Amino acid sequence: MDSKSVLKRGSLLSVPDNWPPEMSALFADRSSSELLRNLAVYKACSYSWLANCTPSIIKAASAVHLGTPLYAVIRRTLFRQFCGGENSEDVKQAMESLQNKGIGVILDYAAEIDLSPLKTSAPESRDEANSYHDGVRDNIIRAITTAKSSANPFVAIKLTGLFENTTLEALAKSNTNGNGKLALSDDLVISYENGWNRLVSICEIAKESNVRLAIDAEQSFVQDAIDDIALSAMQQYNGMNNSPEPLIVNTYQLYRKDGIDRLKSHLDRSKSTGFHFGAKLVRGAYVIGERIWAEERKITCPIFDTIQETHSSYDSAIDLVLNYVQDLPDSDHRRFLFIFATHNEASIKKATELYQRDFSLLSRMQICFAQLYGMSDVNSISLAKAGYPVFKYLPYGPVKEVVPYLIRRSQENSSVFQLAKSDANLMWRELKSRFFRGGS
């Protein structure tokens, strides 16, 4: 991206006051029933108690044979709001709609194992595990095939879908002890190799398809293992000798007390081992689980106690990556890709300033933004209209398998829903304008 294109980039549209005229039609392509559903879902999700009770409601409904109608309700509300469809064909319509707005996708097959402290749905037997993880691999490969038809696509990966949980936990513990994966038992080494082979097959197809991969961060008790695997994959596929830019991006949770240190350490590792570096910066999505996990084990919680500390950590990470690239000597030929995945308007504003401070940095790095599908549409479209690269994290999958993802998002993002006034204000404005002009 050259400096002239950056110079032409506009300022972000102000929200929620003084709406520019073009923003009035932001939701004009949605039916009135869709707008009412959007508003109802936003309102329901803003109640944290309701999100926390949902697992118990589902369990109780299933016990009295009301699971089918309950899932039908979920399909028409939460699922339709925050997911692109049940399969790769369904999701193409959502991808096309986003692309028409200048928004790319991070496509995610979102059927995830429930590894919460209160329950695990991880397969128990080795044969069941291999069958499950092979199926996840195949679905990710299908996602790559689907995503490659869009512009500059990403596909998200959760490594708990490719590796057995017991293997990741053991690897994380051995890394904590400084021993590395060689400390694993023979049985777990075989399990690790099976997971690694699944990941390699995905990476090979992604490379052929020119689709980038974003490895998601997960719970702290497996995150050391995820980082180790992600960095090994980056070393192989982001290597400066065989790739012109990052193919694989790792995710950094800045609600973690060691989030900044992890990011610094991995930047240094990319230098020492010679690979292009990609990072997706998020605040974090497992607040409830992390606190329960730490309390049950009577250990220090790995995440910050307050949201203000998390905000400060996130904004420090923005400064860190800019200053890191600014200070590199000309002899360092690494390229960098940074995804600022945030709904926070203050952080978005701070990150857009990266474009203005030193245009020469754009020869070394790519910068883009991301928000969740079904949330922060005003921010996403505002960024796209101003000329910034922006993506929607677009999950899909069978409703029953995606429910753990939907529940977790509802629980973790209740505060975001409470602040989603920009989207809600424009939705109400659109509905009222239809009422007065007799539209539908």
N, C-alpha and C positions, 0 to 999 in steps of 0.2 A: 504494500500500500504506500503510495508516494505522498510527499508532504502537501502537494497541491490539493489532493482529494481531502486531506485532513483539514486544510484551511477552509474548505467549503462547508465543513460540517456545521450544522446549526446548533443553537442552544436547545436544551431540553425544554419541552413544553411544561409550563408551570402547572402544578396540581396542588390542591383542588380548586383554587380560585382563578378568576380571569381566563376562562377556557378560550383558546383560540377557536375561530369558527369551524375549522375542519375537524375539531375534536367532537363536535356535537353529533356527528354521524358515525362515531366510533363503533357503536353497537347497532347501526342501522341494518346490518345484514342478518340480525337475529330476530326470530319471531317473538311476539309478545309473550307467548308461553315459555319460550327459552329464557327471556329476561326475568320473568317472574320466578322461574326455577333457580336461576343464578342467584337472585336476591334471597330466596328462601334458604338455599344451601349455604350462602355466606353467613346468614343470620344464625342458622343452626350450628354451624361450625365454630362460631364465635363463643359458644357456650362450652367451656372446657369440660364441665361435668357430663355433658351429653356424649362427647367424644370418649371420655373415660368409661362410661357405662356401656358403650356399644358392644364390646366383646361379650359382656354378660347378657345383653339383650339377644345377641345372636345365639349364644349357647342355650338360653332359655327357650327361644323360639324353636330351635332344632329339637329340643327335648319333647316339645308338645306337637311336633310335626308341622310347625309353621315356618320352617326354614325356607321353603320354596317361595311363598309370598313375600317374606322379608327380603330375600335376595332380589326379588323383582322390584321392590321399592328401592333398594340400593342401586340397582342397575339404572333406574330412571332418575336418580338424584345424584349421589356422590360420584358414582361411576361415570355417568354422562358428563358431569361437570369437570372431572379431573383426569379422565382417561380418553384416549383416542379411539378405542374400540376393543374388541375381543381378540382380533387376529390381525396379521399384517395387511390383509386386504382392507379391513375396516379402517385402519389407521391412515390409509392413503388420502382419504377425503380431508381429514384434519390437517395432514401435511400440506395439501394443496391450498387449503384455506389460509394457513399461516404464511405460506410462500407468497400468496397474493398480497399479503400485508408487509412483505419484505422481511419476514421472520423465518429463521432456519429452525431445525429440530435437533434435539438430542433424544434419539429414540430409545425407549427403555421397555424391554419385556419385563413387566413389573411383578411377575409371580415370584414372591420372595418367601424364603423360609422364615417362620416366626421364631426368632431366637431370644425373645423377651425373657426376663428373669423368671416370670411366672409360668412359662410354657415354652416348649420347643416342638415344632412340627418336623424337625429334621428326621430323615429316614433312619431307622435303627439298624437294619442289617446291611452288610456290605453290598449284596446284590441289589437291594432296594436303592441304596445310595448311588451306586454306579448308574443304574437305570435312570434315576431322577436327574443326576448331574449331566448325563449324556443328553437327556431331553432338553435341559436348559441350554446346553451348548448348541443344540440344533435350532432352538428358537432364537438364540442370539444371531446365528448365521443367517436365519431367515430375515431377521431384523436388518442385518447389513445389506442383504439383497434388496429389501424394501427401501432403506434409507438412501441408497446410492443414486436414486432417481432425483433426489432433491439437491439443492445447492449447498456445498460445503457441509455435508452432514456429519453428525456424530452418532455413535451408538453407545449407550451406557452399559456397564457390566458390574454386577455384584459378584465378587469372588466366592461368597458363600453359596452361590448357585453352581459353582464349578468344582469346588473343593469340599471334602467332608469337614464338618464343623470341628470334630475331634482333632483332625489333622491341623487345622488352622489354630486351634487353641494350643495344641502342643508346640507348634512352631513358634507361636507368639511367646510362650513361656521360655522356650529354649533361647530365643533371641534376647529376651529380658535378662537371661543368665549369661549372655555373651557367648553362647556355644554355637548358635546357628543351627540350620536344619540337620546337620550331621549328627546331632544328639537325638534325633528321632529313632524310634524302634524300626526294625526292618519292615514291619507291617505298615507303619505310618509313612515310611519312605515310599513304599509302593503306592499308597493312597495319594501322597503328594505328587508323585510322577504322573499318575492318572489325571489329576487336576491340571498339572502343568501342560500335559499334552492336549487337554481340551482347550486351554487358553491359547496355546501355540496355533492350533487349527483355526481358531477365531482370528488371531492376529494375521495369519497368512492370507485369509480371505479378505480381511479388512484392507490389507496392503494392496492386494490385487484390485479391489473395488474402489480404492481411494476414499475410504471411509475411516474417519478417526475414531478412536476408542477412548471413552472416559471411564476410568475405573472408580467406582463409588467408594467413599469411606463408609465404614460400618462401626459396630460397637467396639469399645476400647479393648475388650478381652481378645479380639481377633485382629485389631488394627495393625499391630506390629507385623504380623504375618502378611497381611494385605500389602503393607508398605514394602516389605521385602520382596514379595512376588511382583508387585507393580514396578519396582525399580529394576528388577532383573529383566522384566519384559521391555522396559524402556531402554535398558542398555543394549538389548538385542535388536529392537525394532526402531529405536530413535537414534541409533548409532550414527555418528557423523560420516562414517565411511560408506554407509549403505542407505542413508535417508537424507533428503534435503531439508527436512523440517520434522517436528514432532508428529508421530502417528498416535502415540499413547499419552494420555493425560492422567495424572494421579490427582486425587482429591484431598484437600486439606481442611480439616474442621477447626475453625478458629475459636470455637467455644471451649476447646481443650486448653488447659493451662500450658501444655508443651507444644501448642500448635505452631507458634512462631519458630521455636527451636527446630521442630521437625522440618519446616519449610527451608530454613537456612541449611540444615544438614543435608537435605536432598539436593539443594542447589549446588552445594560443594561437591557432592558425590557425582553429579552430572559433569562437573569439571574434571574431577580426578579420573573418571572412567571414560570420558569423551562421548557424551550423548546429548542430543537436543532435549530441552526440558519443557514439559507441559504441566501446568497446575490449574486445577479448578478450585477456587476459593469459596468455601461455604461457611456459614456460621455453625451449623450442626443440626442433626435431625433425630437424635436419640436421647434427649434431655431426661425424659422420665425414666427410661430404662437404665441409663447410666447412674442415676441417683439411687434407684432401687438396688442395683447391682452392688454399688459401693457400700450402701447401708447394710445389706445382708452379709457382706463379707467384712464389715467393720474396717474398711480401708478408706483412705482419702479419696474423695471423688475427683476424677480426672478433669472435670469440666468446671468452669467458673461458677461462682455462686450467684452472680447477678448478670442481667442482660447488658448493663452498662459496661462491665468488664469485657464481655464478648464483643460489643460494638467497638471498643477501643482496640481490642486484639485484631479485629477484622481490618479496621482502618490502618493499623500499624503494618499489617501484611501488604496492603496496597502500596504504602510507602516503601516497604522493604523490596518488593519486586522491581519497582521503578528504579530505586537507587542502586540496586544490584546490577541491573543492566547498564545504567549510566556509567558505573565505575569500571566496566570491563575494558581491558586493553584491546586495541585493534587486532592483536594476534589471536584473540579468542573468537572462534568462528561459530560458536553455538548459536542456534536459533531458539526462541522462546515463544510459548503460547500460554497466555493467561486468560482464564475464563472467570469473570467476576459474577458468580451466581448468587444474587442477592435481590431481595424485595425492598430493601431499605433505601429510601430515596436519598438520604444523606450520603450513604456509601456510594450509590450510583453517581451522584454529583461529584464526589471526590475522585472516583475512578475515571470519569470522563475527562478530568483535568490532565490525565496521562497523555492525552492526545495534544495538549496545548503546550506542555512544558519543554519538549525537545523532540521535534519531528524526526530528527535523524535516528531516534531509537526505533522507529518503525521498520528500519531495514534489518533490525535484529529480532523484533518480536511482533507477534500478533496479539491484539487485545479484543476481547468480545465480552458480551454480557448474557446472562441467562436467568430466566424465571420459570416457575412451575406452570404447566398448562392449566388453564382455568383460574389462574390467580395473577394479579398485578398486570392486567392487560393494558392499562393506561401507561404504566412504565415501559412495557415492552414495545408498544406501538409508538410511544413518544421517542424512544431510542431509535427505532427503525426510521421514523420520519426525519429525525435529525441526522441520519446517515451513519449511525453506529451499527456494527455487526451485533445482532441480538438473536438468541435462540430460546425456544421453549423446550423444557424438559417434558417430553411427551410419552407417558406410560401407556401400556396396553397389555391385554391378556385376559383369560377367562375370569369372569366376575368373581367366582368363589376363590380363585387363586390370588386375585389382586386385593381382596378384602384386607389382609394384614397390612399391605402398603397404604390403603386408603385410611384405615384406622390410625396408623402411625402418623400419617400426614395431618389428619384432623386433630390428633392430640398435640403434636408438636407445633402446629401453626395456628393455634387458636388465637394467639396474640396478633398474628398477622391478619387474620380475618377481622379482628376488631378494628384494625387500622385501615381496612380496605375501603375507605370512604371514597376514594377517587373513582374507582370502578362503580361503586354503588350509586354515587351521585349522578354519573352520566347515564347509568341504566334507568334511574328514575326520570331523568330529564327526557330520555328517548321515549319512555312509556307515556309520560305526560303529553309530549308533543303529538304522539299518535292519538291519544284520547281527544285532544282538542281539534285535531284535523280529521278525526274519524277513521284513522288507519288501524291496521291489525298487526 
